[in-house]
């Protein structure tokens, strides 16, 4: 079953839900679901990435991400849908759980 | 002991040595030692990153890097030296060993 991109209105709705209670919100940037995570140091940042990598692989849905030292910038999009899909929100949600653990 | 950045001439010399026998060479881009590694898939790419992360942490010298699926773009610089130092070449050399393993 093909995965579909979400309408702007749906994205706004899902963003509001995702960002509830978060200090640093996700936002849409360049048609991708974007957030920069800050950790204590490189070990914490890469620890997060390792957990997220296992989840991403199991979802067969992979992030675009940039890391330098304690910063991890994440961009989520669904190439086959040509935009942001529910998979991006699911990965974002799971990343939040992992970042908080 | 403060780490010093390398002169343009030294960088050229070290680059020639580093790139010997490599299919895809390192180059200097925006005053950083740059290379894009291509792997078979995400597992291979992130496996490389995991090995490189352990080495980087042990060197206390961390890369700037971007990953999407099977691609890992690496930029190396030494902030305290304000440019490229011998540490960047050492990390690049060790990354090549890990990428080939």
Backbone of each chain as ProteinMPNN parsed JSONL, in Angstrom:
{"seq_chain_A": "XXXXXXXXXXXXXXXXXXXXXXXXXXXXXXXXXXXXXXXXXXXXXXXXXXXXXXXXXXXXXXXXXXXXXXXXXXXXXXXXXXXXXXXXXXXXXXXXXXXXX", "coords_chain_A": {"N_chain_A": [[0.853, -1.196, 0.0], [0.632, 2.111, -0.941], [2.232, 4.862, 0.638], [0.896, 7.902, 1.756], [1.372, 11.441, 1.403], [0.807, 14.002, 3.901], [-1.773, 16.448, 4.238], [-1.443, 20.042, 4.538], [-3.046, 20.934, 6.604], [-3.518, 18.627, 8.108], [-0.925, 18.122, 8.86], [-0.409, 20.29, 10.558], [-2.188, 19.693, 12.612], [-1.177, 17.222, 13.513], [1.362, 18.033, 14.291], [0.794, 19.705, 16.456], [-0.095, 17.844, 18.29], [2.19, 16.193, 18.547], [4.032, 17.988, 19.627], [3.132, 18.583, 22.11], [3.853, 19.299, 25.384], [6.558, 19.28, 24.917], [9.74, 20.786, 25.32], [11.38, 21.819, 23.313], [10.073, 22.367, 20.252], [9.078, 20.379, 17.378], [9.205, 21.36, 13.949], [8.051, 22.424, 10.702], [10.237, 22.482, 8.074], [11.501, 23.35, 5.004], [9.72, 21.55, 3.837], [10.09, 19.337, 5.409], [10.006, 17.43, 8.444], [11.35, 18.82, 11.161], [13.884, 18.965, 13.687], [16.2, 20.115, 16.165], [18.122, 18.371, 18.324], [19.578, 18.66, 21.524], [22.222, 17.465, 23.448], [24.061, 16.253, 26.363], [26.693, 15.696, 25.765], [28.963, 14.251, 23.303], [28.828, 11.461, 23.579], [26.289, 11.056, 24.674], [24.741, 12.159, 22.62], [25.392, 10.509, 20.431], [24.618, 8.102, 21.462], [21.849, 8.414, 21.559], [21.444, 8.563, 18.759], [22.143, 5.991, 18.022], [20.186, 4.381, 19.226], [17.97, 5.425, 17.868], [18.647, 4.73, 15.278], [18.35, 1.964, 15.225], [15.608, 1.731, 15.591], [14.7, 3.143, 13.346], [15.664, 1.526, 11.284], [14.193, -0.776, 11.762], [11.687, 0.173, 11.186], [11.995, 0.547, 8.572], [12.373, 3.125, 7.696], [14.098, 5.938, 7.278], [16.04, 8.52, 8.807], [17.119, 11.832, 7.744], [19.997, 13.125, 8.96], [22.147, 15.222, 10.922], [25.099, 15.48, 12.73], [27.054, 17.112, 15.134], [29.307, 16.985, 17.663], [27.509, 17.517, 20.509], [25.096, 17.953, 19.306], [22.254, 17.065, 17.403], [20.765, 17.288, 14.445], [17.705, 16.728, 12.962], [15.94, 15.707, 10.087], [12.939, 14.814, 8.724], [11.302, 13.076, 6.203], [9.197, 11.615, 3.687], [10.189, 9.991, 1.066], [8.948, 8.453, -0.964], [6.395, 9.328, -0.759], [6.554, 11.915, -1.395], [6.637, 13.988, 0.453], [5.722, 14.933, 3.832], [4.757, 12.282, 5.846], [2.579, 10.041, 7.745], [4.385, 8.259, 8.755], [6.647, 9.74, 9.294], [5.848, 11.258, 11.451], [5.471, 9.205, 13.259], [8.085, 8.214, 13.574], [9.279, 10.519, 14.609], [7.909, 10.762, 17.027], [8.785, 8.478, 18.336], [11.486, 9.046, 18.477], [11.477, 11.145, 20.307], [10.769, 9.816, 22.657], [13.042, 8.248, 22.945], [15.04, 10.18, 23.154], [14.456, 11.255, 25.57], [14.956, 9.254, 27.309]], "CA_chain_A": [[0.0, 0.0, 0.0], [1.45, 3.33, -1.034], [2.081, 5.786, 1.754], [0.537, 9.211, 1.203], [1.777, 12.597, 2.195], [-0.278, 14.613, 4.658], [-2.118, 17.822, 3.867], [-0.919, 21.058, 5.457], [-3.912, 20.991, 7.782], [-3.225, 17.419, 8.891], [0.417, 18.292, 9.453], [-0.571, 21.205, 11.687], [-2.858, 18.938, 13.685], [-0.246, 16.217, 14.064], [2.439, 18.776, 14.961], [0.292, 20.174, 17.752], [-0.084, 16.676, 19.171], [3.581, 15.777, 18.773], [4.779, 18.988, 20.398], [2.548, 18.779, 23.434], [4.738, 18.989, 26.505], [7.974, 19.327, 24.541], [10.402, 22.082, 25.493], [11.779, 22.264, 21.977], [9.111, 21.756, 19.344], [9.327, 20.075, 15.98], [8.583, 22.324, 13.032], [8.212, 22.061, 9.296], [11.242, 23.304, 7.402], [11.765, 22.8, 3.672], [8.827, 20.396, 3.637], [10.501, 18.194, 6.232], [9.761, 17.546, 9.879], [12.699, 19.185, 11.6], [14.188, 19.348, 15.077], [17.581, 19.968, 16.606], [18.251, 17.856, 19.689], [20.826, 19.003, 22.222], [22.549, 16.511, 24.506], [25.117, 16.727, 27.254], [28.001, 15.545, 25.105], [28.933, 13.393, 22.118], [28.394, 10.107, 23.935], [24.827, 11.097, 24.806], [24.165, 12.416, 21.293], [25.518, 9.341, 19.574], [23.774, 7.079, 22.079], [20.516, 8.662, 20.996], [21.429, 8.2, 17.342], [22.214, 4.532, 17.909], [18.842, 3.873, 19.506], [17.084, 5.849, 16.787], [19.022, 3.987, 14.069], [17.742, 0.628, 15.307], [14.174, 1.91, 15.37], [14.522, 3.551, 11.948], [15.873, 0.351, 10.436], [13.061, -1.703, 11.962], [10.546, 0.788, 10.502], [12.428, 0.789, 7.191], [12.118, 4.545, 7.451], [15.37, 6.449, 7.78], [16.117, 9.99, 8.902], [18.285, 12.624, 7.342], [20.438, 13.752, 10.206], [23.473, 15.832, 10.994], [25.598, 15.523, 14.102], [28.37, 17.592, 15.539], [29.445, 16.887, 19.115], [26.302, 17.199, 21.295], [23.921, 18.374, 18.548], [21.743, 16.186, 16.345], [19.682, 17.916, 13.685], [16.963, 15.664, 12.284], [14.944, 16.074, 9.077], [12.169, 13.625, 8.353], [10.428, 13.182, 5.045], [8.919, 10.309, 3.091], [10.49, 10.232, -0.347], [7.968, 7.827, -1.859], [5.131, 10.073, -0.673], [6.822, 13.284, -1.851], [6.328, 14.954, 1.507], [5.67, 14.414, 5.197], [3.686, 11.281, 6.003], [2.374, 9.586, 9.126], [5.614, 7.568, 9.192], [7.568, 10.737, 9.859], [5.358, 11.58, 12.795], [5.713, 8.047, 14.124], [9.518, 8.195, 13.911], [9.521, 11.677, 15.483], [7.374, 10.432, 18.349], [9.667, 7.492, 18.972], [12.746, 9.746, 18.794], [11.273, 11.9, 21.551], [10.839, 8.856, 23.765], [14.446, 7.836, 23.098], [15.848, 11.326, 23.607], [14.131, 11.523, 26.974], [15.276, 8.063, 28.136]], "C_chain_A": [[0.885, 1.241, 0.0], [1.171, 4.222, 0.17], [1.855, 7.178, 1.178], [1.083, 10.344, 2.055], [0.542, 13.227, 2.842], [-0.536, 16.025, 4.157], [-1.555, 18.778, 4.912], [-1.75, 21.1, 6.741], [-3.658, 19.793, 8.7], [-1.865, 17.546, 9.588], [0.33, 19.206, 10.667], [-1.195, 20.491, 12.889], [-1.891, 17.971, 14.36], [0.898, 16.891, 14.808], [2.008, 19.206, 16.356], [0.304, 19.025, 18.764], [1.329, 16.263, 19.545], [4.292, 16.708, 19.748], [4.245, 19.222, 21.805], [3.534, 18.36, 24.526], [6.217, 19.027, 26.171], [8.546, 20.728, 24.752], [10.798, 22.674, 24.142], [10.872, 21.588, 20.961], [9.721, 21.321, 18.011], [8.665, 21.167, 15.135], [8.765, 21.803, 11.606], [9.195, 23.037, 8.667], [11.605, 22.616, 6.088], [10.963, 21.512, 3.424], [9.287, 19.145, 4.369], [10.192, 18.489, 7.688], [11.131, 17.68, 10.544], [12.78, 19.452, 13.094], [15.677, 19.234, 15.32], [17.561, 19.542, 18.064], [19.597, 18.283, 20.265], [21.039, 18.022, 23.364], [23.717, 17.038, 25.327], [26.478, 16.71, 26.551], [27.845, 14.595, 23.92], [28.415, 11.994, 22.438], [26.87, 10.055, 24.046], [24.169, 11.287, 23.441], [24.233, 11.161, 20.428], [24.757, 8.147, 20.15], [22.337, 7.19, 21.587], [20.446, 8.205, 19.537], [21.419, 6.682, 17.163], [20.847, 3.907, 18.177], [17.903, 4.192, 18.347], [17.383, 5.073, 15.498], [18.376, 2.608, 14.066], [16.244, 0.701, 15.037], [13.903, 2.241, 13.901], [14.659, 2.343, 11.02], [14.699, -0.606, 10.553], [11.792, -1.168, 11.289], [10.773, 0.845, 8.988], [12.103, 2.23, 6.78], [13.25, 5.331, 8.112], [15.408, 7.97, 7.801], [17.231, 10.556, 8.026], [18.737, 13.282, 8.624], [21.887, 14.17, 10.159], [23.871, 15.866, 12.456], [26.932, 16.243, 14.172], [28.361, 17.698, 17.06], [28.106, 16.568, 19.797], [25.002, 17.556, 20.569], [23.541, 17.329, 17.505], [20.573, 16.903, 15.683], [19.011, 16.827, 12.843], [15.995, 16.282, 11.274], [14.246, 14.809, 8.616], [11.248, 13.938, 7.18], [10.222, 11.78, 4.482], [9.044, 10.455, 1.581], [9.4, 9.668, -1.259], [6.624, 8.534, -1.816], [5.32, 11.511, -1.162], [6.46, 14.321, -0.805], [6.359, 14.293, 2.867], [4.482, 13.457, 5.313], [3.538, 10.911, 7.477], [3.605, 8.842, 9.65], [6.601, 8.537, 9.825], [7.138, 11.123, 11.266], [5.602, 10.426, 13.763], [7.191, 7.985, 14.525], [9.867, 9.358, 14.851], [9.076, 11.379, 16.912], [8.314, 9.467, 19.077], [11.022, 8.114, 19.295], [12.622, 10.529, 20.089], [11.366, 10.985, 22.769], [12.302, 8.487, 24.023], [15.323, 8.967, 23.602], [15.642, 11.597, 25.082], [14.601, 10.399, 27.891], [16.655, 8.212, 28.791]], "O_chain_A": [[1.772, 1.39, 0.84], [0.042, 4.323, 0.651], [2.532, 7.587, 0.235], [1.233, 10.216, 3.27], [-0.591, 13.025, 2.405], [0.381, 16.711, 3.705], [-1.232, 18.374, 6.029], [-1.209, 21.282, 7.832], [-3.594, 19.938, 9.921], [-1.689, 17.137, 10.735], [0.937, 18.92, 11.699], [-0.77, 20.675, 14.029], [-1.794, 17.904, 15.586], [1.355, 16.388, 15.835], [2.768, 19.085, 17.317], [0.662, 19.204, 19.928], [1.628, 16.014, 20.713], [5.065, 16.258, 20.594], [4.834, 19.964, 22.591], [3.983, 17.214, 24.575], [7.051, 18.827, 27.054], [7.915, 21.727, 24.405], [10.584, 23.855, 23.869], [10.9, 20.365, 20.823], [10.752, 21.84, 17.584], [7.7, 21.805, 15.555], [9.53, 20.872, 11.354], [9.01, 24.253, 8.72], [11.971, 21.441, 6.072], [11.472, 20.533, 2.878], [8.922, 18.029, 3.999], [10.127, 19.645, 8.107], [11.956, 16.768, 10.492], [11.894, 20.067, 13.689], [16.344, 18.366, 14.755], [17.051, 20.256, 18.928], [20.618, 18.268, 19.577], [20.129, 17.779, 24.157], [24.282, 18.096, 25.046], [27.297, 17.61, 26.734], [26.734, 14.189, 23.579], [27.657, 11.412, 21.662], [26.24, 9.113, 23.564], [23.158, 10.651, 23.141], [23.258, 10.793, 19.773], [24.304, 7.279, 19.403], [21.699, 6.194, 21.247], [19.493, 7.536, 19.137], [20.764, 6.158, 16.262], [20.407, 3.017, 17.449], [17.138, 3.337, 17.902], [16.473, 4.793, 14.717], [17.91, 2.137, 13.028], [15.682, -0.149, 14.346], [12.99, 1.687, 13.289], [13.87, 2.165, 10.092], [14.259, -1.182, 9.558], [10.929, -1.941, 10.873], [9.857, 1.152, 8.224], [11.628, 2.497, 5.676], [13.351, 5.385, 9.337], [14.867, 8.625, 6.91], [18.155, 9.848, 7.626], [17.942, 13.931, 9.304], [22.722, 13.578, 9.475], [23.074, 16.236, 13.319], [27.825, 16.003, 13.359], [27.538, 18.392, 17.657], [27.616, 15.446, 19.669], [23.923, 17.469, 21.157], [24.4, 16.78, 16.814], [19.522, 17.096, 16.294], [19.677, 16.099, 12.107], [15.314, 17.263, 11.576], [14.886, 13.855, 8.173], [10.521, 14.931, 7.178], [10.995, 10.868, 4.775], [8.149, 10.965, 0.908], [8.978, 10.326, -2.21], [5.803, 8.37, -2.718], [4.343, 12.242, -1.324], [6.021, 15.419, -1.146], [6.947, 13.226, 3.039], [3.358, 13.784, 4.931], [4.271, 11.402, 8.336], [3.838, 8.802, 10.858], [7.303, 8.192, 10.776], [7.969, 11.292, 12.158], [5.902, 10.641, 14.937], [7.508, 7.731, 15.687], [10.659, 9.193, 15.779], [9.772, 11.699, 17.876], [8.595, 9.622, 20.265], [11.645, 7.744, 20.291], [13.562, 10.571, 20.883], [11.967, 11.341, 23.783], [12.743, 8.423, 25.17], [16.245, 8.743, 24.386], [16.534, 12.102, 25.764], [14.643, 10.567, 29.11], [17.093, 7.32, 29.517]]}, "seq_chain_B": "XXXXXXXXXXXXXXXXXXXXXXXXXXXXXXXXXXXXXXXXXXXXXXXXXXXXXXXXXXXXXXXXXXXXXXXXXXXXXXXXXXXXXXXXXXXXXXXXXXXXX", "coords_chain_B": {"N_chain_B": [[49.294, 20.954, 25.427], [48.87, 23.123, 22.791], [47.051, 22.511, 19.812], [48.001, 22.915, 16.461], [46.885, 24.546, 13.451], [47.304, 23.389, 10.06], [49.475, 24.45, 7.423], [48.614, 25.545, 4.078], [50.255, 24.274, 2.254], [51.265, 22.108, 3.681], [48.853, 20.786, 4.097], [48.18, 20.022, 1.494], [50.254, 18.215, 1.006], [49.739, 16.251, 2.978], [47.187, 15.463, 2.187], [47.712, 14.251, -0.289], [49.081, 12.003, 0.543], [47.144, 10.758, 2.175], [45.162, 10.19, 0.295], [46.207, 8.307, -1.348], [45.737, 5.517, -3.273], [43.033, 5.495, -2.79], [39.714, 5.215, -3.982], [37.713, 7.179, -3.934], [38.582, 10.36, -3.289], [39.595, 12.341, -0.415], [38.946, 15.819, 0.116], [39.56, 19.362, 0.371], [37.133, 21.414, 1.634], [35.419, 24.326, 2.224], [37.339, 24.974, 4.166], [37.506, 22.611, 5.552], [38.214, 19.133, 6.022], [36.949, 16.991, 3.786], [34.696, 14.372, 2.88], [32.502, 12.197, 1.074], [31.117, 9.255, 1.969], [29.975, 6.233, 0.54], [27.78, 3.597, 1.115], [26.476, 0.195, 1.194], [23.932, 0.077, 2.232], [21.666, 1.364, 4.782], [22.289, 0.045, 7.19], [24.96, -0.697, 6.831], [26.089, 1.84, 6.514], [25.48, 3.076, 8.986], [26.735, 1.33, 10.652], [29.42, 1.807, 10.045], [29.491, 4.463, 11.019], [29.133, 4.006, 13.726], [31.45, 2.612, 14.484], [33.307, 4.599, 13.856], [32.478, 6.551, 15.622], [33.225, 5.571, 18.119], [35.99, 5.589, 17.898], [36.415, 8.321, 17.435], [35.521, 9.403, 19.846], [37.385, 8.316, 21.587], [39.628, 9.598, 20.711], [38.982, 12.062, 21.468], [38.104, 13.804, 19.535], [35.914, 15.001, 17.338], [33.761, 14.33, 14.574], [32.04, 16.42, 12.137], [29.149, 15.363, 10.757], [26.902, 14.046, 8.294], [24.146, 12.041, 7.613], [22.221, 10.185, 5.369], [20.306, 7.497, 4.646], [22.283, 5.417, 2.822], [24.449, 7.074, 2.671], [27.184, 8.905, 3.962], [28.298, 11.921, 4.832], [31.236, 13.521, 5.615], [32.825, 16.015, 7.536], [35.783, 17.365, 8.577], [37.402, 19.245, 11.034], [39.438, 21.287, 13.153], [38.45, 22.85, 15.818], [39.684, 24.284, 17.917], [42.077, 24.847, 16.769], [41.443, 26.412, 14.705], [41.23, 25.541, 12.082], [42.327, 23.027, 9.745], [43.926, 20.315, 11.216], [46.6, 18.068, 12.222], [45.225, 16.158, 13.625], [42.806, 15.886, 12.297], [43.602, 14.665, 9.953], [44.484, 12.273, 11.013], [42.116, 11.176, 12.049], [40.677, 10.962, 9.668], [42.238, 9.086, 8.317], [41.892, 6.85, 9.94], [39.164, 6.516, 9.654], [39.037, 5.69, 7.003], [40.173, 3.155, 7.176], [38.226, 1.913, 8.71], [35.978, 2.153, 7.066], [36.633, 0.483, 5.045], [36.667, -1.961, 6.181]], "CA_chain_B": [[49.939, 21.559, 24.253], [47.87, 23.546, 21.805], [47.162, 21.877, 18.493], [48.067, 23.988, 15.467], [46.383, 24.214, 12.119], [48.348, 23.114, 9.081], [49.563, 25.378, 6.296], [48.034, 25.021, 2.835], [51.233, 23.37, 1.637], [51.244, 20.87, 4.487], [47.577, 20.1, 3.837], [48.307, 19.375, 0.182], [51.132, 17.05, 1.18], [49.046, 15.218, 3.755], [46.085, 14.976, 1.339], [48.269, 13.338, -1.295], [49.36, 10.754, 1.251], [45.869, 10.162, 2.608], [44.346, 9.76, -0.848], [46.892, 7.285, -2.128], [45.035, 4.239, -3.37], [41.597, 5.625, -2.534], [38.877, 5.466, -5.162], [37.109, 8.496, -3.733], [39.542, 11.094, -2.466], [39.255, 13.448, 0.468], [39.292, 17.12, -0.439], [39.323, 20.465, 1.296], [35.95, 22.183, 1.253], [35.114, 25.272, 3.311], [38.376, 24.83, 5.198], [37.362, 21.356, 6.287], [38.578, 17.923, 5.298], [35.614, 16.525, 3.417], [34.493, 13.21, 2.004], [31.218, 11.508, 1.169], [31.219, 7.801, 1.88], [28.77, 5.533, 0.069], [27.729, 2.213, 1.572], [25.467, -0.601, 0.51], [22.614, 0.4, 2.774], [21.714, 2.103, 6.047], [22.975, -0.743, 8.226], [26.397, -0.565, 6.591], [26.47, 3.239, 6.775], [25.455, 3.372, 10.414], [27.797, 0.507, 11.24], [30.632, 2.632, 9.908], [29.406, 5.605, 11.931], [29.295, 3.52, 15.104], [32.883, 2.372, 14.683], [33.995, 5.889, 13.827], [32.114, 7.298, 16.834], [34.048, 5.077, 19.226], [37.347, 6.096, 17.676], [36.383, 9.777, 17.618], [35.417, 9.676, 21.285], [38.66, 7.954, 22.217], [40.587, 10.65, 20.317], [38.373, 13.338, 21.858], [38.1, 14.624, 18.322], [34.635, 14.554, 16.802], [33.459, 14.805, 13.213], [30.732, 16.903, 11.693], [28.746, 14.404, 9.733], [25.515, 14.006, 7.85], [23.803, 10.734, 7.061], [20.892, 9.799, 4.897], [20.342, 6.121, 4.172], [23.602, 4.784, 2.674], [25.467, 8.103, 2.478], [27.72, 9.595, 5.138], [29.181, 13.024, 4.463], [32.073, 13.837, 6.777], [33.646, 17.225, 7.504], [36.69, 17.369, 9.728], [38.137, 20.471, 11.315], [39.857, 21.353, 14.555], [37.959, 24.172, 16.211], [40.659, 25.009, 18.741], [43.2, 25.262, 15.926], [40.924, 27.318, 13.683], [41.489, 25.029, 10.735], [42.606, 21.595, 9.647], [45.142, 19.949, 11.948], [47.026, 16.67, 12.05], [44.179, 15.295, 14.197], [41.806, 15.62, 11.258], [44.166, 13.653, 9.057], [44.521, 10.997, 11.733], [40.748, 10.638, 12.083], [40.345, 10.585, 8.282], [42.957, 7.845, 8.014], [41.255, 5.755, 10.67], [37.855, 6.306, 9.028], [39.241, 4.893, 5.784], [40.383, 1.769, 7.599], [36.934, 1.39, 9.174], [35.05, 2.068, 5.937], [37.053, -0.626, 4.195], [36.628, -3.214, 6.966]], "C_chain_B": [[48.868, 21.899, 23.219], [48.142, 22.848, 20.479], [47.103, 22.991, 17.446], [47.433, 23.567, 14.152], [47.559, 24.068, 11.15], [48.321, 24.163, 7.976], [48.962, 24.721, 5.06], [48.976, 24.016, 2.179], [51.262, 22.015, 2.361], [49.965, 20.066, 4.218], [47.632, 19.368, 2.503], [49.157, 18.111, 0.276], [50.402, 15.905, 1.879], [47.886, 14.62, 2.954], [46.591, 13.948, 0.33], [48.552, 11.985, -0.662], [48.078, 10.016, 1.618], [45.125, 9.522, 1.438], [44.982, 8.651, -1.684], [46.102, 5.973, -2.094], [43.535, 4.317, -3.116], [40.832, 5.893, -3.822], [38.25, 6.851, -5.092], [37.997, 9.287, -2.794], [38.871, 12.036, -1.456], [39.638, 14.745, -0.234], [39.055, 18.177, 0.624], [38.133, 21.262, 0.775], [35.557, 23.041, 2.452], [36.074, 25.111, 4.493], [38.208, 23.597, 6.073], [37.762, 20.202, 5.388], [37.287, 17.154, 5.046], [35.642, 15.248, 2.581], [33.067, 12.706, 2.164], [31.444, 10.027, 0.945], [29.891, 7.236, 1.397], [28.838, 4.079, 0.509], [26.586, 1.48, 0.875], [24.058, -0.212, 0.956], [22.777, 1.131, 4.108], [22.481, 1.348, 7.128], [24.488, -0.618, 8.06], [26.874, 0.854, 6.912], [26.513, 3.517, 8.27], [26.457, 2.502, 11.176], [29.132, 1.232, 11.185], [30.614, 3.782, 10.912], [29.64, 5.172, 13.384], [30.764, 3.259, 15.411], [33.626, 3.696, 14.769], [33.693, 6.707, 15.084], [32.97, 6.866, 18.014], [35.47, 5.597, 19.113], [37.397, 7.601, 17.937], [36.34, 10.135, 19.104], [36.745, 9.382, 21.982], [39.749, 8.965, 21.878], [40.182, 12.001, 20.903], [38.414, 14.334, 20.699], [36.936, 14.148, 17.463], [34.359, 15.131, 15.42], [32.184, 15.646, 13.175], [30.321, 15.924, 10.619], [27.255, 14.391, 9.538], [25.268, 12.639, 7.257], [22.386, 10.738, 6.521], [21.062, 8.464, 4.172], [21.776, 5.583, 4.043], [24.743, 5.782, 2.508], [25.889, 8.71, 3.815], [28.693, 10.665, 4.651], [29.929, 13.466, 5.72], [32.821, 15.141, 6.525], [34.485, 17.265, 8.766], [37.412, 18.701, 9.835], [38.49, 20.454, 12.792], [39.546, 22.749, 15.061], [39.024, 24.961, 16.97], [41.877, 25.462, 17.936], [42.746, 26.248, 14.851], [41.225, 26.847, 12.275], [41.714, 23.53, 10.783], [43.931, 21.303, 10.341], [45.495, 18.49, 11.669], [45.992, 15.706, 12.638], [43.12, 14.94, 13.165], [42.322, 14.562, 10.287], [44.215, 12.291, 9.721], [43.121, 10.364, 11.773], [40.321, 10.187, 10.685], [40.985, 9.246, 7.933], [42.274, 6.655, 8.689], [39.855, 5.483, 10.113], [37.985, 5.459, 7.769], [39.425, 3.422, 6.13], [39.042, 1.151, 7.977], [35.939, 1.231, 8.019], [35.368, 0.855, 5.064], [36.879, -1.97, 4.89], [35.309, -3.96, 6.744]], "O_chain_B": [[48.066, 21.048, 22.834], [49.287, 22.628, 20.085], [46.269, 23.892, 17.529], [47.441, 22.391, 13.786], [48.658, 24.563, 11.401], [47.264, 24.697, 7.64], [48.818, 23.5, 5.0], [48.529, 23.018, 1.614], [51.282, 20.95, 1.745], [49.992, 18.839, 4.125], [47.182, 18.227, 2.396], [48.822, 17.075, -0.3], [50.439, 14.756, 1.438], [47.629, 13.419, 3.03], [45.969, 12.905, 0.125], [48.292, 10.943, -1.264], [47.949, 8.811, 1.4], [44.534, 8.451, 1.573], [44.366, 8.127, -2.611], [45.84, 5.408, -1.032], [42.838, 3.307, -3.218], [41.254, 6.701, -4.65], [38.258, 7.599, -6.069], [38.149, 8.925, -1.627], [37.73, 12.46, -1.639], [40.54, 14.768, -1.071], [38.426, 17.915, 1.649], [38.125, 21.723, -0.366], [35.384, 22.533, 3.56], [35.666, 25.113, 5.654], [38.708, 23.548, 7.197], [37.664, 20.278, 4.164], [36.617, 16.721, 5.983], [36.486, 15.072, 1.703], [32.492, 12.776, 3.25], [31.897, 9.599, -0.117], [28.822, 7.699, 1.794], [29.849, 3.409, 0.296], [25.839, 2.056, 0.084], [23.122, -0.179, 0.157], [23.891, 1.471, 4.508], [23.236, 1.948, 7.892], [25.211, -0.451, 9.043], [27.934, 1.04, 7.51], [27.464, 4.119, 8.768], [26.963, 2.903, 12.224], [29.877, 1.263, 12.165], [31.616, 4.04, 11.58], [30.268, 5.889, 14.163], [31.261, 3.639, 16.471], [34.469, 3.892, 15.644], [34.542, 7.463, 15.557], [33.393, 7.697, 18.817], [36.079, 5.995, 20.106], [38.32, 8.091, 18.587], [37.03, 11.048, 19.557], [37.167, 10.127, 22.867], [40.68, 9.169, 22.657], [40.944, 12.966, 20.842], [38.711, 15.517, 20.864], [36.959, 13.041, 16.926], [34.689, 16.283, 15.139], [31.356, 15.578, 14.084], [31.07, 15.684, 9.672], [26.465, 14.671, 10.44], [26.084, 12.132, 6.486], [21.466, 11.245, 7.163], [21.843, 8.331, 3.23], [22.419, 5.318, 5.058], [25.876, 5.388, 2.234], [25.057, 8.988, 4.679], [29.765, 10.36, 4.128], [29.322, 13.747, 6.754], [33.378, 15.352, 5.449], [33.964, 17.207, 9.879], [37.959, 19.213, 8.858], [37.913, 19.701, 13.576], [40.269, 23.705, 14.781], [39.244, 26.144, 16.709], [42.617, 26.348, 18.363], [43.574, 26.848, 14.166], [41.45, 27.658, 11.376], [41.336, 22.857, 11.742], [44.936, 21.965, 10.082], [44.772, 17.782, 10.968], [45.894, 14.562, 12.196], [42.599, 13.825, 13.16], [41.58, 13.68, 9.855], [44.01, 11.268, 9.067], [42.97, 9.162, 11.556], [39.677, 9.148, 10.536], [40.351, 8.382, 7.328], [42.102, 5.596, 8.086], [39.409, 4.336, 10.102], [37.14, 4.606, 7.501], [38.889, 2.547, 5.45], [38.751, 0.011, 7.615], [35.152, 0.284, 7.999], [34.484, 0.278, 4.431], [36.94, -3.012, 4.238], [35.1, -5.028, 7.32]]}, "name": "protein", "num_of_chains": 2, "seq": "XXXXXXXXXXXXXXXXXXXXXXXXXXXXXXXXXXXXXXXXXXXXXXXXXXXXXXXXXXXXXXXXXXXXXXXXXXXXXXXXXXXXXXXXXXXXXXXXXXXXXXXXXXXXXXXXXXXXXXXXXXXXXXXXXXXXXXXXXXXXXXXXXXXXXXXXXXXXXXXXXXXXXXXXXXXXXXXXXXXXXXXXXXXXXXXXXXXXXXXXXX"}
